[in-house]
């Protein structure tokens, strides 16, 4: 059977496009700016990111899943720079979900959302998940990016978004599609510190247990990880920052190459982690992980 090839990358943290305007200064932005100037700009650089993006293009995926943190301070200038960067990449159809750095502080975001509209794939209702479908695969984007106090990077989808996610999962399941959920914050405990965690993690897991999902992708942790939603066979897969220097195998820039094959009664999902080596080249990391999940027969059309 034909496979759909999916590229998953996250947390590119594009170089800072400029300082905040006088209207954009907030305490949390000052703290994040200090962190960027003193440490993080030396860890997240353009060379590793260019290597990752070149590697993705060479693999010619059918779809791209981007799980947030394009920016550092969530400035309007950064949203505009990220828009230009995405346009320059010439990627196949891409679904983007925001990260916590996109919602660093509480402020109006209509203009920012409009800049990224071609990649958010959102309906008129901003609480509804973004959905992108190709052949037998449906990408479903859940926004967990909300402002949090200084020194916290927690996420929350909220009751309304989660209710809509449940409906989308149910409907796409009835259509017989392979449902891939994207969110920035890890939906499994202990992958990040509590101050960076997903506040409604338990509700999200309950929805996946009830309605089903074949794969969950996230960012935020800046580490490659493989686990499952408790009580299910649903794989939960994280990745490192796509722009991190290759100073350690645990954090080196990388992405996930995911092939999803529709067999008569099962989904075959193969995940190959790709990462930047100290030699400046991209490599396969370990053996690919292979998952076999039950496939629901289609009951309705999309």
C-alpha positions in Angstrom: 0.0 0.0 0.0 1.1 3.6 -0.7 2.6 5.5 2.3 2.2 9.1 3.3 5.5 10.6 4.3 5.3 13.1 7.1 8.2 15.4 8.4 7.9 16.5 12.0 10.1 19.3 13.3 9.8 21.8 16.1 11.1 24.7 18.1 13.2 26.4 15.4 13.5 29.6 17.5 14.4 31.8 14.5 16.9 34.5 15.2 15.5 37.6 16.9 14.1 40.0 14.3 14.5 43.1 16.4 13.8 44.5 19.8 10.3 45.1 21.2 8.5 48.3 20.4 7.6 50.5 23.3 4.1 49.0 23.3 5.5 45.4 23.5 7.8 45.7 26.6 6.7 43.4 29.4 8.6 41.9 32.4 8.5 38.4 30.9 9.8 39.7 27.6 12.7 41.4 29.4 13.6 38.1 31.1 13.3 36.2 27.9 15.4 38.7 26.1 18.2 38.5 28.7 18.1 34.7 28.3 18.3 34.9 24.5 21.2 37.4 24.5 23.2 35.7 27.2 22.7 32.0 26.4 20.1 30.8 23.9 21.3 32.7 20.8 24.5 30.7 21.0 22.5 27.4 21.2 19.9 28.1 18.5 21.6 29.1 15.3 20.8 29.3 11.6 23.4 26.7 10.4 21.8 23.7 12.1 18.3 24.8 11.1 19.5 25.1 7.5 20.8 21.6 7.6 17.6 20.2 9.0 15.5 22.0 6.4 17.7 20.8 3.6 17.4 17.3 4.9 13.7 17.5 5.0 13.5 18.8 1.5 15.7 15.9 0.2 13.3 13.4 1.7 10.4 15.0 -0.2 7.6 14.5 2.4 4.0 14.7 1.5 3.1 16.7 4.7 4.9 18.7 7.4 4.0 18.9 11.0 5.5 21.9 12.9 4.9 21.9 16.6 5.6 25.5 17.6 8.1 28.0 19.0 9.0 29.7 15.8 9.7 32.9 17.8 11.6 33.9 21.0 9.6 36.8 22.4 6.4 36.5 20.5 6.8 39.9 18.9 4.9 41.0 15.8 8.2 41.5 14.0 9.1 37.9 14.8 5.7 36.7 13.4 6.4 38.6 10.2 10.0 37.2 10.0 8.6 33.7 10.5 6.1 34.2 7.8 8.9 35.1 5.4 11.0 32.2 6.5 8.1 29.7 6.0 7.5 31.1 2.5 11.1 30.7 1.6 11.2 27.0 2.6 8.9 25.9 -0.2 7.6 23.1 2.0 4.7 20.8 1.0 1.4 21.4 2.8 2.3 22.2 6.4 0.3 22.4 9.7 1.7 24.7 12.3 0.6 24.9 16.0 1.9 27.8 18.1 4.3 27.3 21.0 4.5 29.0 24.4 7.0 31.6 23.0 4.3 32.7 20.5 2.1 33.5 23.5 4.7 34.8 25.9 2.5 37.6 27.2 -1.2 38.5 27.0 -2.0 40.8 24.0 -4.1 41.0 20.9 -3.1 38.4 18.4 -5.5 38.7 15.4 -2.8 40.2 13.2 -0.3 37.6 14.2 -2.8 34.8 13.5 -3.5 36.3 10.1 0.2 36.2 9.2 0.4 32.5 9.8 -3.1 31.6 8.5 -1.8 29.5 5.5 -0.1 27.2 7.9 -2.6 27.1 10.8 -5.4 25.7 8.7 -8.0 27.0 11.1 -11.7 27.5 10.6 -13.5 30.7 11.4 -13.8 29.6 15.0 -10.3 30.2 16.5 -11.0 27.6 19.2 -11.4 24.8 16.6 -8.4 22.6 15.8 -6.6 23.2 12.6 -7.0 20.3 10.2 -4.9 19.3 7.1 -5.8 16.1 5.2 -3.7 14.3 2.6 -4.8 10.9 1.3 -5.4 8.7 4.3 -3.7 11.0 6.9 -5.3 13.8 8.8 -3.2 16.3 10.8 -5.1 17.9 13.7 -3.6 20.9 15.4 -4.4 21.7 19.0 -3.3 25.1 20.3 -1.9 24.9 23.9 -0.1 28.2 23.8 -1.4 30.5 26.5 0.3 33.4 28.4 1.8 32.3 31.7 3.6 34.2 34.6 7.3 34.9 34.6 9.5 31.7 35.0 6.6 29.5 33.9 6.0 28.0 30.4 2.8 26.0 31.0 0.3 25.3 28.4 -3.5 24.8 28.3 -5.9 23.9 25.6 -9.0 24.8 27.6 -12.4 23.1 27.8 -13.9 24.5 24.5 -10.8 23.5 22.4 -10.7 20.1 23.9 -14.5 19.5 23.3 -13.9 20.5 19.7 -10.9 18.2 19.5 -13.1 15.3 20.7 -15.6 16.0 17.9 -12.9 16.2 15.2 -11.3 13.0 16.4 -14.7 11.2 16.4 -15.6 12.5 12.9 -12.2 11.8 11.3 -12.2 8.3 12.9 -15.5 7.5 11.3 -14.1 8.6 8.0 -11.4 6.0 8.4 -8.4 8.4 8.5 -5.2 8.1 10.4 -5.5 10.9 13.0 -2.2 12.6 13.9 -2.6 15.2 16.7 -0.1 18.1 16.9 0.4 20.2 20.0 3.4 22.0 21.5 3.3 20.9 25.1 4.0 17.2 25.8 0.7 15.4 26.7 2.6 12.9 29.0 3.8 13.7 32.5 7.5 14.1 33.4 8.7 14.8 29.9 9.2 18.4 31.0 9.2 20.0 34.5 5.9 20.9 36.0 6.4 24.6 35.5 6.6 23.8 31.7 3.8 21.2 31.6 0.3 21.0 30.1 -2.2 21.9 32.7 -5.1 19.9 31.2 -3.0 16.9 30.3 -5.4 14.5 32.0 -8.4 15.7 30.1 -6.4 15.5 26.8 -5.5 11.9 27.6 -9.1 11.0 28.5 -10.2 12.3 25.1 -7.6 10.2 23.2 -8.7 7.2 25.2 -12.3 7.8 24.4 -12.2 9.0 20.8 -8.9 7.5 19.6 -5.9 8.9 17.8 -3.2 7.0 15.9 -0.3 9.4 16.7 0.5 12.4 18.8 3.4 14.8 18.0 4.8 17.5 20.2 7.7 19.8 20.8 8.7 22.0 23.8 11.0 19.5 25.6 13.9 20.0 23.1 14.5 16.3 23.4 13.7 13.3 21.3 11.2 11.1 23.1 9.0 8.1 22.5 6.1 6.9 24.7 2.4 6.2 24.6 -0.8 7.6 26.1 -1.5 5.4 29.2 -4.2 2.8 28.5 -3.8 3.1 24.7 -1.4 2.1 21.9 -1.2 5.7 20.7 2.5 6.7 20.2 3.5 10.1 21.6 6.6 11.4 19.9 8.7 14.5 20.6 11.8 16.0 18.9 14.7 18.3 19.7 14.8 21.9 18.6 15.4 22.1 14.8 18.1 24.8 15.4 20.1 23.5 18.3 23.8 23.1 17.8 25.3 19.6 17.7 27.0 19.8 21.1 25.3 16.7 22.5 23.4 13.8 21.0 20.4 14.4 23.3 19.8 18.0 22.1 21.3 18.2 18.6 19.0 19.6 15.9 16.8 17.0 14.3 13.5 15.9 13.0 11.3 12.9 12.6 10.7 11.1 9.3 7.3 9.4 9.6 5.9 7.0 7.1 2.2 6.1 7.5 0.9 3.1 5.5 -2.7 2.0 5.3 -3.0 -1.8 5.4 -6.4 -3.5 5.1 -7.0 -3.7 8.9 -4.0 -1.8 10.4 -2.0 1.3 10.2 1.7 0.9 9.9 3.7 3.8 11.3 7.5 3.9 11.0 9.4 6.7 12.7 13.0 7.4 11.8 14.8 10.1 13.9 17.2 12.2 11.9 19.8 14.4 13.8 22.8 16.6 13.2 26.1 15.1 14.0 29.3 16.9 15.2 30.5 16.3 11.6 27.9 18.8 10.4 25.9 16.1 8.5 22.5 14.7 9.2 22.3 11.0 10.3 19.7 8.3 11.1 19.6 7.9 14.9 19.3 4.2 16.0 16.9 1.9 14.3 13.5 3.1 13.1 10.6 2.5 15.5 7.6 0.6 14.0 4.1 0.8 15.3 1.1 -1.2 14.2 -2.3 0.1 15.2 -5.9 -1.1 14.5 -7.5 0.6 11.6 -11.2 1.6 11.8 -13.2 1.0 8.6 -14.6 4.1 7.1 -18.2 4.7 8.0 -18.7 8.2 6.5 -17.0 10.5 4.0 -14.9 13.5 5.2 
